Amino acid sequence: MAVRPRLILASTSPYRRELLARLGLPFETLRPGTDEAVLPGETPTELVRRLAIAKATDIAARHPDAWVIGSDQVAELDGHPLGKPGGRDGAIAQLGAMSGRAIAFRTGLALCRGQQCLSTIDTTTVRFRPLTADEIARYVDAEQPFDCAGSFKCEGLGISLFEAIDSRDPTALVGLPLIETARLLREAGFAVP
């Protein structure tokens, strides 16, 4: 019987953990020690690629026998990244800025072991319907999406904020694009399914 490669998710996000579990592979989760600050002049696409790779390589350097998945997501508003709001005021401000607009959500994904690293970017466009201040406040108070890039949970009540979602992969908006994750895992030798 072939030995199954060790797999680590470089994240303690419950959303990413739940998504990766759908693929039916055993995995561990570890928190990467990655500084997520935006570098001067860095585009949202460059940011999520760099952070996904940095998270994966941080853990891979300490566990050279394992394949490590790193992922990061930002919303792109007028060419600038919007990350997690951090609290109620930040979430209200983010949703107010996105009201009535189409926003690109960039999700960086990396799968690394040793010096080998596979990576990709998924882009999902969310069209927000025009939102009133009362709707935004009610939503934020109901779901408290303070740990979510863009201040919503599309798998919950946040779906009521949208007119449409344009995506190749519906799981990308939650934080881990499983179509691309499965593809990278197959490239690395995992049997998926």
C-alpha positions as CSV (number, residue, x, y, z in Angstrom):
1,M,0.0,0.0,0.0
2,A,1.4,3.4,-1.0
3,V,2.1,5.9,1.8
4,R,-0.2,8.9,1.6
5,P,1.6,12.2,1.7
6,R,1.1,14.4,4.8
7,L,-1.1,17.4,4.2
8,I,-1.2,20.6,6.3
9,L,-3.6,23.5,5.9
10,A,-1.7,26.7,6.9
11,S,-4.7,28.3,8.5
12,T,-6.8,28.1,11.6
13,S,-9.9,29.5,9.7
14,P,-12.9,27.4,10.4
15,Y,-14.2,28.2,6.9
16,R,-11.1,26.9,5.1
17,R,-11.0,23.9,7.4
18,E,-14.6,23.0,6.6
19,L,-14.0,23.4,2.9
20,L,-10.9,21.3,2.7
21,A,-12.6,18.5,4.7
22,R,-15.0,18.2,1.7
23,L,-12.2,16.6,-0.3
24,G,-12.0,13.6,2.1
25,L,-8.2,13.8,2.7
26,P,-6.7,13.7,6.2
27,F,-5.0,16.9,7.0
28,E,-3.7,19.0,10.0
29,T,-4.1,22.7,10.6
30,L,-1.3,25.0,11.7
31,R,-1.3,28.8,12.2
32,P,1.3,30.4,10.0
33,G,3.3,33.3,11.4
34,T,2.8,35.5,8.3
35,D,2.8,39.3,8.4
36,E,-0.2,40.2,6.3
37,A,0.6,43.9,5.8
38,V,0.2,45.3,2.3
39,L,3.5,46.2,0.7
40,P,3.8,49.7,-0.9
41,G,2.4,49.6,-4.4
42,E,1.2,46.0,-4.1
43,T,-1.9,45.2,-6.1
44,P,-4.6,43.0,-4.6
45,T,-3.6,40.1,-6.9
46,E,0.1,40.4,-6.0
47,L,-0.9,40.6,-2.3
48,V,-3.0,37.4,-2.2
49,R,-0.4,35.5,-4.3
50,R,2.4,36.6,-2.0
51,L,0.5,35.8,1.2
52,A,-0.8,32.4,0.1
53,I,2.8,31.4,-0.8
54,A,4.2,32.9,2.4
55,K,1.7,31.1,4.6
56,A,2.4,27.8,2.9
57,T,6.2,28.2,2.8
58,D,6.3,29.3,6.5
59,I,4.8,26.0,7.6
60,A,6.6,23.9,4.9
61,A,10.0,25.2,6.2
62,R,9.1,23.6,9.6
63,H,7.6,20.4,8.1
64,P,9.6,19.5,5.0
65,D,7.8,16.1,4.7
66,A,4.4,17.7,4.2
67,W,2.5,19.4,1.4
68,V,1.1,22.7,2.8
69,I,-1.9,24.6,1.5
70,G,-1.8,28.4,2.0
71,S,-4.6,30.7,1.0
72,D,-5.5,34.4,1.3
73,Q,-8.4,36.5,0.2
74,V,-9.0,40.2,-0.3
75,A,-11.8,42.3,-1.8
76,E,-10.6,44.8,-4.5
77,L,-12.2,48.2,-4.3
78,D,-11.0,50.8,-6.8
79,G,-7.7,48.9,-7.2
80,H,-7.1,48.7,-3.4
81,P,-7.3,45.7,-1.2
82,L,-10.0,45.4,1.5
83,G,-9.2,42.7,4.1
84,K,-11.0,41.8,7.2
85,P,-12.9,44.7,8.8
86,G,-11.8,43.9,12.4
87,G,-15.0,45.2,14.0
88,R,-18.5,46.6,13.5
89,D,-17.5,50.1,12.3
90,G,-15.1,48.6,9.8
91,A,-17.7,46.2,8.5
92,I,-20.3,48.9,8.1
93,A,-17.8,51.1,6.2
94,Q,-16.8,48.3,3.9
95,L,-20.4,47.3,3.0
96,G,-21.3,50.9,2.5
97,A,-18.5,51.4,0.1
98,M,-19.5,48.3,-1.8
99,S,-23.2,49.0,-2.0
100,G,-24.5,49.0,-5.6
101,R,-21.1,48.0,-7.0
102,A,-19.4,45.1,-8.6
103,I,-16.4,44.0,-6.4
104,A,-13.7,41.5,-7.3
105,F,-12.6,39.1,-4.6
106,R,-9.1,37.7,-5.2
107,T,-8.3,34.4,-3.6
108,G,-4.7,33.3,-3.6
109,L,-3.9,29.6,-3.3
110,A,-0.5,27.8,-2.9
111,L,0.5,24.2,-2.4
112,C,4.1,23.9,-1.3
113,R,6.6,21.3,-0.1
114,G,10.3,22.0,0.3
115,Q,11.3,24.2,-2.7
116,Q,8.4,23.1,-4.8
117,C,5.4,25.5,-4.9
118,L,2.3,25.5,-7.1
119,S,0.1,28.5,-7.0
120,T,-2.9,30.1,-8.6
121,I,-5.4,33.0,-8.2
122,D,-9.2,32.8,-8.3
123,T,-11.3,35.9,-9.0
124,T,-15.0,36.0,-8.1
125,T,-17.0,39.1,-8.9
126,V,-19.8,40.0,-6.5
127,R,-22.5,42.5,-7.5
128,F,-23.9,44.1,-4.4
129,R,-27.4,45.5,-4.6
130,P,-27.9,49.1,-3.4
131,L,-27.9,48.8,0.4
132,T,-29.5,51.1,2.9
133,A,-27.7,52.1,6.1
134,D,-30.4,50.2,8.1
135,E,-29.9,47.0,6.0
136,I,-26.1,47.2,6.5
137,A,-26.4,47.7,10.3
138,R,-29.0,44.9,10.6
139,Y,-26.8,42.5,8.6
140,V,-23.6,43.3,10.5
141,D,-25.4,43.0,13.9
142,A,-27.0,39.7,12.9
143,E,-23.9,37.9,11.4
144,Q,-20.9,39.8,12.8
145,P,-18.7,39.1,9.8
146,F,-15.6,40.7,11.4
147,D,-13.2,37.9,10.4
148,C,-14.3,37.9,6.7
149,A,-12.7,39.8,3.9
150,G,-15.4,42.1,2.5
151,S,-17.5,41.9,5.7
152,F,-20.0,39.2,4.7
153,K,-20.6,35.5,4.9
154,C,-22.0,34.4,1.5
155,E,-22.8,31.0,3.0
156,G,-25.1,32.7,5.5
157,L,-27.3,35.8,5.5
158,G,-24.7,37.7,3.5
159,I,-26.2,36.2,0.3
160,S,-29.1,38.6,0.8
161,L,-26.8,41.6,0.1
162,F,-26.1,40.5,-3.5
163,E,-27.6,40.9,-7.0
164,A,-25.3,38.3,-8.5
165,I,-22.1,36.3,-8.1
166,D,-19.9,35.5,-11.1
167,S,-17.4,32.7,-10.3
168,R,-15.8,29.6,-11.7
169,D,-15.8,28.1,-8.2
170,P,-18.6,28.8,-5.6
171,T,-16.3,27.8,-2.8
172,A,-13.7,30.5,-3.6
173,L,-15.8,33.3,-2.1
174,V,-15.8,31.4,1.3
175,G,-12.0,31.3,1.3
176,L,-10.7,28.2,-0.4
177,P,-11.3,27.5,-4.1
178,L,-11.8,23.7,-4.0
179,I,-11.8,23.2,-7.8
180,E,-8.3,24.6,-7.9
181,T,-7.3,23.0,-4.6
182,A,-8.2,19.6,-6.0
183,R,-6.3,20.3,-9.2
184,L,-3.1,21.3,-7.4
185,L,-3.4,18.3,-5.0
186,R,-3.7,16.0,-8.0
187,E,-0.6,17.6,-9.6
188,A,1.2,16.9,-6.3
189,G,0.2,13.2,-6.4
190,F,-2.8,13.1,-4.1
191,A,-5.7,10.9,-5.2
192,V,-8.7,13.3,-5.4
193,P,-11.3,11.9,-5.4
